[in-house]
Amino acid sequence: MKSVSDMSSGAEIDEESDNKGSMWVLDQKLDQPMDEEAGRLSNMYREKKFSALLLLRLSFQSLGVVYGDLGTSPLYVFYNTFPQGVKDPEDVIGALSLIIYSLTLIPLLKYVFIVCRANDNGQGGTFALYSLLCRHAKIKTIPNQHRTDEELTTYSRSTFHEQSFAAKTKKWLERRPSRKNALLILVLVGTCMVIGDGILTPAISVLSAAGGIKVNHPDVSSSEYFPENLTFLTDKNLNYFYVLTEFFSSGAEVVVVVAVVVLVGLFSMQHYGTDRVSWLFAPIVLLWFLLIGGIGLYNIWKYDKGVLRAFSPVYTYRYLKRGGKDGWTSLGGIMLCITGTEALFADLGHFPVLAVQIAFTIVVFPSLLLAYSGQAAYLMMNKDHVVDAFYRSIPDSIYWPVFIIATLAAIVASQATISATFSIIKQALALGCFPRVKVIHTSKNFLGQIYIPDINWILMILCIAVTAGFENQSQIGNAYGTAVVIVMLATTALMVLIMILVWHCHWLLVLLFAGLSLIVECTYFSAMLFKVDQGGWVPLVIAAAFLLIMYVWHYGTVKRYEFEMHSRVSMAWILGLGPSLGLVRVPGIGLVYTELASGVPRIFSHFITNLPAMHSVVVFVCVKYLPVYMVPEEERFLVKRIGPKNFHMFRCVARYGYKDLHKKDDDFERKLFDNLFLFVRLESMMEGCSDSDDYSIYGQQTEKSGDALLSKNGKATISDVDLTISSMDSTMPAKSTSSRPNSMTISSGQAGNRTEMDELEFLNRCRDAGVVHILGNTVVRASRESRFYKKIVVDYIYAFLRKICREHSAIFNIPHESLLNVGQIFYV
């Protein structure tokens, strides 16, 4: 698209609020990494046009990505509900009744039909909800947004009446910074618990699936399981065998070893991505759901059809009344039937909501109800088998095929949770809430498939520690349940704000949603409190560690931004230096990186004060992330001139969404210069339309005419201008209601072209002379009068995170020989 669009007034804070120069969004079609098929599907998702066949295909594919975690819950629910065994068969009916209504209220009604509709252009998770809220209220703690950002095609927001309940809620949130910080902490807590799920889901899923070995071979954990005749072993291998025998006889079980081997293999293969094998995920999960549903139906028919009376809520009441405290604490095991629901929303990804809803209502929900009912029917006749209820209820003729499918389904569920963890950490990183880490794009076809090496190995170590360190599976279940219920509570709180600020729901509907959700989730949360000392402390410790890292990093990022904002150099000082800036201008282009989207950063004055020379062309580059899932490539760059033309100073703002990636093959420098040169050409074409250098340019992506140039001093006013750049870089006729400006445009056209060619030639010569990337390295220190805990946070924790995090130069592939760091110290 060769059009000038999203032209902005470029109003800046401080001296730049006088609109010195112009900021244009350059709508230039650049190469896009997404293949045609992915782009076509993405466009169809946005347009919400689906054929019935395509919708069924997408529903089928969503099974492997979205529902793997939820589908493996039948492996461990009944054991964690009755860890001490079943005392009364009626307890099984009561537990089944609770499972049925928990699946109906939370996954079906709340998540599939309500929460999934709150996605951010198809993206789910706590940070997606937070980004959606940031676009409807000024709650972002780093105020680096400009009004031009709201003109992005992906920056969708709604408006409401000033006296409405939504407006009052918005003002209440924006009034105090403490409320913004409280909301951010809530989001970070939910995010940390999702990271905990990324550790606990593989542990409990794979361990539960591997438990099928012990069911079929009860003596597998004993050293007696090994053959007595060892003559086939050599002396060297015999020594290894004795070591293994001693290991197994000391109490370690083969089931744990198998689970650890599977987990090591799973995490070790992450760097290859899932693009080559992801087509297997949906068939595996679909086969899994069909198997557990069929086995459940068989067990209902064979053992006890009376379990179907559990669909009556009366048995829920009787179970809680009869069980007392033990019945109440058993809710911690029952709530595991809805684990995976939070991953359902986080993994929403590229699938339309309707496809996810169809898959759940047609396949997932009926299969899970049949699976749990079948296990309950089996337990009615075999109370002693509650520890391995799932595997013992499988008919002998299909035991090993089901075991293989169960193991594969557990791997798929673990993969989905690991991928969701990578995705949510990428979102946190983009919003300034996580240290910069290396993010690798593993698929050429799908932008959402990423791999984070550092996080992957941390997850693997913690997952293996949980798997091998706990005495039994019940403790892992307690830890898992605690993490899940806290994520659900955080999601409920965010959804209340979404319903008010985004959907503009009536307060009665909001109260109904919040009341029903909190009744169920707070009930489960109260039950999990009794199990904190039985494994429930694990996700709390993990979440506390990640929360400390994320909040300290965000605190340091905010303080650095505030320091740059308050120490900006005034434009009056820059103009007072003159075109040479008071020093020697050497050939070349200096790219000065800053976090400021407005004003001249302090590192620039620090640089020219200590060095006697500066490049002939200076470009202030700001890379900022917006609360949108992606920024289209053609809308990524904002370009503005700073000061008069003979200063040769520009600003370029590169905007990214939380799903955008910096890939190795991205030539950031080339794209920046392409947009800079295009800006110079467009500026030369437009400068004849006004007799004043102080102008603002507005435009629309739809190329509709509108008020385009309004001079600040009122000397000339031009309206209804519609400019389009053709493939030959020439202007189309400009529509105008005034004859005077048109004559000005014609008379000054040749001079403008000469000026344009001279400046473009000058920029090309400077680019050939060399490009230097100047990065500011602001070191944050605690002041001497700070309290001791602030000194620990700033001088040790934040400093350590800054030391180990990835540098900006590596993210943008800046050559080492072209890099120049400018250091400065800031005390808080």
Summary of the structure (lengths in Angstrom):
residues: 828
radius of gyration: 30.8
end to end distance: 47.0
largest distance: 105.3
contacts: 2819
relative contact order: 0.14
helix: 62%
strand: 10%
